[in-house]
Amino acid sequence: MGTNVATLPAHMDRRAFCVHACQVASLGTLASALTACGGNGATSPSDVPQLTTVSGQASGNSVLVTVDATSPLAATGGAALVQSSRGSFLVIRAATDTFNAMTSVCTHEQCTITGFSNQTFQCPCHGSKFNATGGVVNGPASNPLTRFATSFSNSVLTITT
């Protein structure tokens, strides 16, 4: 069961061979893990347009957002990343008086979702995509985003947390 050192290249002993073999195996495992984490590879997260960030005002168990003519939420289909002391939310205007609000935290690795294109939110870390109601379009995320109730009156959007 002994290894004949004479069969190894002259410049490599048994210990050096084992060290190099382990390094090669480790690199192969790391490459597989990185590839698996990248989603479907269709779009690089950096290629996705970034959401406009707007401020929300915390009030009790709600976040209030003014939606005026200059807001990215002024028109149907508009979306924004709302930041407040109660957290960050992805918001999309689904219809004249209907908004969808979801957590901005990706369910895969808890990165903040900042991309939005073709009515789809995209995580910048690993490329998970979510539709306008928070459902998973494609992974690596497998769980939908948490949704929050909304109401809209007098140009103020209320997100109930």
C-alpha positions in Angstrom: 0.0 0.0 0.0 3.0 2.3 0.1 3.5 4.8 -2.7 6.7 4.6 -4.7 8.1 8.1 -4.6 10.2 7.1 -7.7 7.0 7.2 -9.8 6.2 10.8 -9.0 7.9 13.6 -11.0 11.4 14.4 -9.7 10.4 17.8 -8.4 7.3 16.6 -6.5 7.2 14.4 -3.4 4.1 12.6 -2.0 3.2 15.5 0.4 3.4 18.1 -2.4 1.3 16.0 -4.7 -1.4 15.6 -2.0 -1.4 19.4 -1.3 -1.8 20.2 -5.0 -4.5 17.6 -5.5 -6.5 19.0 -2.6 -6.2 22.5 -4.0 -7.5 21.5 -7.4 -10.4 19.7 -5.8 -11.2 22.7 -3.7 -11.2 25.0 -6.7 -13.5 22.7 -8.5 -16.0 22.7 -5.6 -15.8 26.5 -5.3 -16.4 27.0 -9.0 -19.5 24.7 -8.8 -20.9 26.6 -5.8 -20.4 30.0 -7.5 -22.1 28.8 -10.7 -25.1 27.4 -8.8 -25.6 30.7 -7.0 -25.9 32.8 -10.2 -29.5 32.1 -11.2 -30.1 31.5 -14.8 -27.5 33.9 -16.1 -29.8 35.6 -18.5 -29.2 39.1 -17.2 -26.4 40.3 -15.1 -27.8 42.1 -12.0 -25.6 45.1 -12.8 -27.4 45.5 -16.2 -30.8 46.1 -14.6 -32.0 49.7 -14.1 -32.0 50.8 -10.5 -35.2 51.8 -8.7 -35.6 55.4 -7.7 -35.5 55.8 -3.9 -38.1 57.8 -2.1 -38.6 58.6 1.5 -41.4 57.4 3.6 -42.6 58.8 7.0 -43.1 56.3 9.8 -46.4 56.9 11.7 -47.4 54.2 14.2 -47.6 50.9 12.4 -47.6 52.6 9.0 -45.3 54.3 6.5 -46.7 57.3 4.6 -45.5 58.2 1.2 -46.5 61.3 -0.7 -47.2 60.6 -4.3 -47.1 63.8 -6.3 -46.6 64.5 -10.0 -42.8 64.2 -9.7 -42.9 60.8 -7.9 -41.8 57.6 -9.7 -45.2 56.3 -8.4 -47.2 59.0 -10.2 -48.2 56.8 -13.1 -49.5 53.2 -13.3 -46.6 50.8 -13.7 -44.2 53.1 -11.8 -42.1 51.6 -9.1 -39.8 52.8 -6.3 -37.8 51.7 -3.3 -39.4 53.4 -0.3 -37.0 53.9 2.7 -38.2 54.7 6.2 -37.3 54.2 9.8 -39.7 51.2 9.7 -37.7 49.5 6.9 -37.4 49.5 3.1 -40.2 48.5 0.7 -40.7 47.8 -2.9 -43.7 49.6 -4.2 -45.4 49.5 -7.6 -48.5 51.3 -8.8 -50.7 48.6 -10.2 -53.7 50.8 -11.1 -55.0 54.4 -10.5 -55.7 53.7 -6.8 -54.0 50.4 -6.3 -50.4 49.9 -5.1 -48.5 46.7 -4.2 -45.9 47.0 -1.4 -43.5 44.3 -0.5 -40.4 43.9 1.6 -37.2 44.9 -0.3 -35.3 42.1 1.3 -34.6 39.2 -1.1 -35.7 35.8 0.3 -32.5 34.1 -1.0 -29.7 35.8 0.9 -31.3 38.9 2.4 -29.8 41.4 0.0 -31.8 44.6 -0.7 -33.5 44.4 -4.0 -32.7 47.5 -6.1 -33.3 46.6 -9.7 -36.5 47.0 -11.7 -37.1 46.2 -15.4 -40.2 45.0 -17.4 -42.4 45.0 -14.3 -39.9 42.7 -12.6 -37.9 43.4 -9.4 -34.4 42.0 -9.5 -31.9 41.3 -6.6 -28.4 42.7 -7.3 -26.6 39.9 -5.4 -27.6 36.7 -7.2 -30.2 37.8 -9.8 -33.4 36.5 -8.3 -36.4 38.1 -9.9 -39.9 38.8 -8.5 -43.1 40.0 -10.2 -45.2 43.0 -9.3 -47.0 41.1 -6.5 -43.8 39.6 -5.0 -44.0 36.2 -6.5 -40.7 34.5 -7.6 -40.2 34.7 -11.4 -36.8 32.9 -11.2 -34.3 32.0 -8.5 -32.2 31.2 -6.8 -34.8 32.6 -4.4 -37.6 30.1 -3.9 -39.9 32.1 -1.5 -42.1 35.1 -2.4 -41.5 38.5 -0.9 -43.6 39.5 2.1 -46.5 41.8 1.1 -48.0 44.6 3.0 -51.5 46.2 2.9 -51.8 49.6 1.2 -54.3 52.3 0.9 -54.3 55.5 -1.1 -56.1 58.8 -0.4 -55.3 62.5 -1.0 -52.0 61.7 -2.8 -50.7 59.8 0.3 -49.9 56.1 0.0 -50.1 54.3 3.4 -48.2 51.0 3.8 -49.4 49.1 6.9 -46.5 47.2 8.5 
